Amino acid sequence: MASLKRLIKSCFKPVMNLCLAVATRRIRKELASRNSERGRGDFRWFTPEEAAVAEALGRIIVPSDDETPGFDEVGVLDPPAIVALDKLVASSPHRQEFYSRGLLSFDLWALKERKCKFSALPKEDQTRFFSAALEICDDWPRTPSLFRKLWHRFRTIRQTREGKFYSAQLCGQIRSDCIQVFYTSRVSWTWLEYDGPPMDKGYPGLVERR
């Protein structure tokens, strides 16, 4: 059985790697262009196209209504939430890999299905795309068998070509980051009637507060 698994891997792996390289060719080309533009505009790391997608996703993840503040209201007392999110990504190479491919993929997905960028979609369509990406992420096998792994690999190639795979990869990270941005803002503290972290400036000594 072990020898059969090795044989299957040796036969299929080169083919699947080639297919994946073809599927990601457009993404790699577009990312090279975007990477050359980073730091030239209003953001430390986001390009304007990425910021538009990230902001739209932030409004889905942390929505607001007449009684509850959300992603958009962070800027009432602090810099806008998208600025805080940009700062968070700029300081984390690990996040940058997820965001660069994921934000671009949301645009490619929207262009393929709706012929427009993600940020130009109606809010209900943006929410549908995000929910579909979450479902893809949740459906990934955790401890798959060999044949389940092979099927997952083939499906990954198709999802990458459609713009879905990297979008799904981003979901967990951007959801966590947007929630962090909101709940560390003064708007959320005010809404929760929280005075902020104690001793936020620390103590220069054992008694005297800074």
C-alpha positions as CSV (number, residue, x, y, z in Angstrom):
1,M,0.0,0.0,0.0
2,A,2.8,2.4,0.8
3,S,4.5,1.7,-2.5
4,L,1.2,2.3,-4.3
5,K,0.9,5.7,-2.6
6,R,4.4,6.7,-3.6
7,L,3.7,5.7,-7.2
8,I,0.5,7.7,-7.3
9,K,2.3,10.8,-5.8
10,S,5.2,10.4,-8.3
11,C,2.8,10.2,-11.2
12,F,0.4,13.0,-10.3
13,K,2.5,15.5,-8.4
14,P,4.4,16.9,-11.4
15,V,1.2,17.2,-13.5
16,M,-0.7,19.0,-10.7
17,N,2.2,21.3,-10.0
18,L,2.3,22.3,-13.7
19,C,-1.5,22.8,-13.8
20,L,-1.2,25.0,-10.6
21,A,1.6,27.1,-12.1
22,V,-0.6,27.7,-15.2
23,A,-3.6,28.6,-13.0
24,T,-1.6,31.1,-10.9
25,R,0.2,32.7,-13.9
26,R,-2.2,35.7,-14.1
27,I,-2.1,36.1,-10.3
28,R,1.7,36.2,-10.3
29,K,1.8,38.7,-13.1
30,E,-0.7,41.0,-11.5
31,L,1.0,40.8,-8.1
32,A,4.4,41.7,-9.6
33,S,2.7,44.9,-10.9
34,R,1.0,45.7,-7.6
35,N,4.2,45.0,-5.6
36,S,6.0,47.7,-7.6
37,E,3.4,50.3,-6.6
38,R,3.4,49.6,-2.8
39,G,4.2,52.6,-0.6
40,R,3.6,55.2,-3.3
41,G,0.0,56.2,-2.4
42,D,-2.1,56.8,0.7
43,F,-1.1,53.5,2.4
44,R,2.0,51.9,3.7
45,W,1.3,48.5,2.1
46,F,-2.1,48.3,0.4
47,T,-2.5,49.4,-3.2
48,P,-5.7,51.4,-3.9
49,E,-7.3,48.4,-5.5
50,E,-6.5,46.2,-2.5
51,A,-7.7,48.8,0.0
52,A,-11.0,49.0,-1.8
53,V,-11.5,45.3,-1.5
54,A,-10.3,45.1,2.1
55,E,-12.6,48.0,3.2
56,A,-15.6,46.3,1.6
57,L,-14.8,43.1,3.4
58,G,-14.3,45.0,6.7
59,R,-17.8,46.4,6.4
60,I,-19.2,42.8,5.9
61,I,-17.1,41.4,8.8
62,V,-17.9,44.3,11.3
63,P,-21.1,45.8,10.0
64,S,-22.9,48.8,11.6
65,D,-26.5,49.8,12.0
66,D,-28.4,52.6,13.8
67,E,-27.5,51.2,17.2
68,T,-24.2,49.5,16.7
69,P,-20.9,51.0,15.4
70,G,-18.8,49.0,12.9
71,F,-15.8,49.1,10.6
72,D,-16.8,52.5,9.2
73,E,-17.2,54.2,12.6
74,V,-13.6,53.5,13.8
75,G,-12.5,56.7,12.0
76,V,-14.7,58.9,14.2
77,L,-12.2,58.9,17.1
78,D,-9.1,57.2,15.5
79,P,-7.6,57.0,12.0
80,P,-9.9,55.1,9.6
81,A,-10.1,51.3,10.1
82,I,-8.5,50.7,6.7
83,V,-5.5,52.7,7.8
84,A,-5.1,50.6,11.0
85,L,-5.6,47.4,8.9
86,D,-2.9,48.6,6.4
87,K,-0.5,49.2,9.3
88,L,-1.2,45.8,10.7
89,V,-0.4,44.1,7.3
90,A,2.6,46.3,6.6
91,S,4.3,45.0,9.8
92,S,3.6,41.3,9.1
93,P,5.2,39.5,6.1
94,H,3.0,36.5,7.1
95,R,-0.2,38.5,6.6
96,Q,1.1,40.1,3.4
97,E,1.2,36.7,1.5
98,F,-2.5,36.1,2.4
99,Y,-3.6,39.6,1.7
100,S,-1.8,40.1,-1.6
101,R,-3.2,37.0,-3.2
102,G,-6.5,37.0,-1.4
103,L,-7.6,40.6,-2.2
104,L,-6.6,40.2,-5.8
105,S,-8.5,36.9,-6.1
106,F,-11.7,38.5,-4.8
107,D,-11.4,41.0,-7.7
108,L,-10.7,38.2,-10.2
109,W,-13.6,36.2,-8.9
110,A,-16.0,39.2,-9.2
111,L,-14.7,40.0,-12.7
112,K,-15.2,36.4,-13.8
113,E,-18.8,36.2,-12.5
114,R,-20.1,39.8,-12.5
115,K,-17.7,41.6,-14.9
116,C,-16.7,44.2,-12.4
117,K,-14.3,44.6,-9.5
118,F,-15.4,43.3,-6.0
119,S,-15.7,46.8,-4.6
120,A,-18.2,47.7,-7.3
121,L,-20.6,44.9,-6.5
122,P,-23.8,45.5,-4.6
123,K,-23.4,44.8,-0.9
124,E,-25.5,41.7,-1.0
125,D,-23.3,40.2,-3.7
126,Q,-20.2,41.1,-1.8
127,T,-21.6,39.3,1.2
128,R,-22.5,36.3,-0.9
129,F,-18.9,36.0,-2.3
130,F,-17.5,36.3,1.2
131,S,-19.9,33.6,2.6
132,A,-19.0,31.3,-0.3
133,A,-15.3,31.8,0.4
134,L,-15.9,30.9,4.1
135,E,-17.7,27.7,3.0
136,I,-14.8,26.7,0.8
137,C,-12.4,27.3,3.7
138,D,-14.6,25.2,6.1
139,D,-14.8,22.4,3.5
140,W,-11.0,21.9,3.3
141,P,-10.1,18.5,4.7
142,R,-8.1,18.5,8.0
143,T,-6.7,15.0,7.9
144,P,-7.5,13.7,4.5
145,S,-6.7,10.3,2.9
146,L,-4.4,10.2,-0.1
147,F,-7.2,10.2,-2.6
148,R,-9.0,13.0,-0.7
149,K,-5.7,14.9,-0.9
150,L,-5.5,14.3,-4.7
151,W,-9.1,15.4,-5.1
152,H,-8.5,18.5,-3.0
153,R,-5.4,19.3,-5.1
154,F,-7.5,19.1,-8.4
155,R,-10.2,21.3,-6.8
156,T,-7.6,23.8,-5.6
157,I,-6.4,24.2,-9.2
158,R,-9.9,24.9,-10.4
159,Q,-10.7,27.2,-7.5
160,T,-7.4,29.1,-8.1
161,R,-8.3,29.7,-11.7
162,E,-11.8,31.0,-10.7
163,G,-10.3,33.3,-8.0
164,K,-11.9,31.4,-5.1
165,F,-8.9,29.5,-3.5
166,Y,-6.8,32.5,-2.3
167,S,-10.0,34.4,-1.4
168,A,-10.9,31.5,0.9
169,Q,-7.4,31.4,2.3
170,L,-7.7,35.1,3.3
171,C,-11.1,34.8,5.0
172,G,-9.9,33.6,8.4
173,Q,-7.0,36.1,8.6
174,I,-8.9,39.2,7.5
175,R,-11.9,38.3,9.8
176,S,-9.6,38.1,12.8
177,D,-7.7,41.3,11.8
178,C,-10.9,43.4,11.2
179,I,-12.3,42.3,14.6
180,Q,-9.0,43.2,16.2
181,V,-9.0,46.7,14.5
182,F,-12.5,47.4,15.7
183,Y,-12.2,46.2,19.3
184,T,-8.9,48.0,19.9
185,S,-10.5,51.3,18.7
186,R,-11.8,54.1,21.0
187,V,-15.2,53.9,19.2
188,S,-15.6,50.3,20.4
189,W,-14.5,51.2,23.9
190,T,-17.0,54.1,24.1
191,W,-19.8,51.8,22.8
192,L,-18.9,49.1,25.3
193,E,-18.5,51.8,28.1
194,Y,-14.9,50.7,28.6
195,D,-12.3,53.2,29.8
196,G,-9.4,51.6,27.8
197,P,-6.5,49.5,28.9
198,P,-5.3,50.3,32.5
199,M,-1.9,52.0,32.8
200,D,-1.8,52.3,29.0
201,K,1.4,54.4,29.3
202,G,3.0,52.2,31.8
203,Y,4.9,53.1,35.0
204,P,8.4,54.6,35.1
205,G,8.8,53.3,38.6
206,L,7.0,51.1,41.1
207,V,4.7,53.9,42.4
208,E,4.6,56.9,40.1
209,R,2.4,56.7,37.0
210,R,3.8,58.1,33.8
